[in-house]
Amino acid sequence: MIDLRQISSLKKITEKGSYLLIGSMVSDRKIESSRLIKEKIPLIAAVANNIGDPQVRNRGTIGGSLSHADPSGDWGPCFLALRGSAVAVSVKGKREINSDHFFTGPFSTALKEGEILEKVMFQIPSGASGYSYIKIERKAGDFATASAAVQLSLDKQGRCSYIGIGLGAVSDRSIRAVKAEKKVVGKQITDDIISEAAESGSQETDPYDDMIRGSAEFKREMIKICIKKALTEAYKMAEGLS
Ligand SMILES: Cc1cc2nc3c(=O)[nH]c(=O)nc-3n(C[C@H](O)[C@H](O)[C@H](O)COP(=O)(O)OP(=O)(O)OC[C@H]3O[C@@H](n4cnc5c(N)ncnc54)[C@H](O)[C@@H]3O)c2cc1C
């Protein structure tokens, strides 16, 4: 049994060039209240705020949650939407794992035996950008029934220059809605495009029927609502800044 709590280097939040680096042992509470994170990548703070309740956020860490890889966890969709990367460390050295390759199945990651997650890295969005995290939950503090994290940027002509859509609780792992992103990127965003992306994102999911949070069909409908709302909010925010 190895306790990582005394390793102070794993508890740091730093800015390096155009990246934010968050140590694996940084608590959700510290992330939620970090001025640097709120200023540079507010989506991350917003996601932290959606996790469990204050007690859970005081104990839970971003690295523990990502390594645990719960398909309904809140960090997965955020990690994917921002196309972050994970730095794994072992006695053999370090390696970077892109978010697209991090989750390998339910409660499974690309971390190998002997490796720990040292930190996660996120590129700081530039230009007119907006974000949103929409989580449907049965009751306050619950894991998601369905959730969508959206990060987007607009170019000077108002076209979408970056879009990341990460989905939670609608597959055996957190997933990126790649086809939905393709409906939006490079375009002037309209209500029709948002609806098409939400439909497409819902088709990319593979939820399972569950006695507690509902049927697969219900979750597919819920994720459509999450994507639509998150895209609309993120776009409005970015448009307000452009
Ligand atoms: C009541 C309750 C409600 C919750 N609600 C939510 C919620 O709404 N949304 C949500 O996303 N989560 C939720 N969680 C999960 C919680 O936020 C934590 O993420 C989770 O419990 C993991 O806790 P931890 O960070 O202390 O990691 P640990 O429990 O210490 O570790 C989890 C796993 O990851 C491994 N691990 C930990 N750190 C590393 C590392 N650096 N490198 C490699 N492996 C590592 C451990 O060995 C273990 O297998 C909830 C948990 C509880 C108990």
The ligand as an ORCA input file, in Angstrom:
! r2SCAN-3c Opt
* xyz 0 1
  C     -20.135      9.791     -1.421
  C     -19.302     10.003     -2.660
  C     -19.831     10.773     -3.677
  C     -19.083     10.988     -4.832
  N     -19.614     11.745     -5.836
  C     -18.895     11.936     -6.967
  C     -19.410     12.708     -8.029
  O     -20.509     13.267     -7.983
  N     -18.638     12.836     -9.141
  C     -17.391     12.264     -9.245
  O     -16.747     12.418    -10.277
  N     -16.886     11.540     -8.240
  C     -17.591     11.377     -7.110
  N     -17.060     10.638     -6.106
  C     -15.686     10.106     -6.252
  C     -14.696     10.983     -5.507
  O     -14.802     12.309     -5.959
  C     -13.233     10.536     -5.704
  O     -12.777     10.871     -6.962
  C     -13.038      9.082     -5.586
  O     -13.653      8.591     -4.408
  C     -11.529      8.782     -5.557
  O     -11.008      9.318     -4.377
  P      -9.510      9.763     -4.208
  O      -9.210     10.897     -5.096
  O      -9.255      9.919     -2.746
  O      -8.674      8.542     -4.790
  P      -8.352      7.148     -4.063
  O      -9.584      6.563     -3.492
  O      -7.181      7.306     -3.190
  O      -7.891      6.333     -5.343
  C      -8.802      5.825     -6.298
  C      -8.050      4.775     -7.130
  O      -7.062      5.438     -7.928
  C      -5.744      5.010     -7.555
  N      -4.929      6.219     -7.481
  C      -5.129      7.309     -6.696
  N      -4.221      8.268     -6.986
  C      -3.431      7.757     -7.969
  C      -2.316      8.265     -8.695
  N      -1.825      9.490     -8.481
  N      -1.748      7.477     -9.644
  C      -2.233      6.235     -9.897
  N      -3.296      5.695     -9.240
  C      -3.880      6.447     -8.289
  C      -5.886      4.311     -6.181
  O      -4.913      3.314     -6.019
  C      -7.278      3.737     -6.295
  O      -7.286      2.537     -7.025
  C     -17.786     10.413     -4.945
  C     -17.271      9.643     -3.903
  C     -18.009      9.436     -2.769
  C     -17.402      8.606     -1.675
*
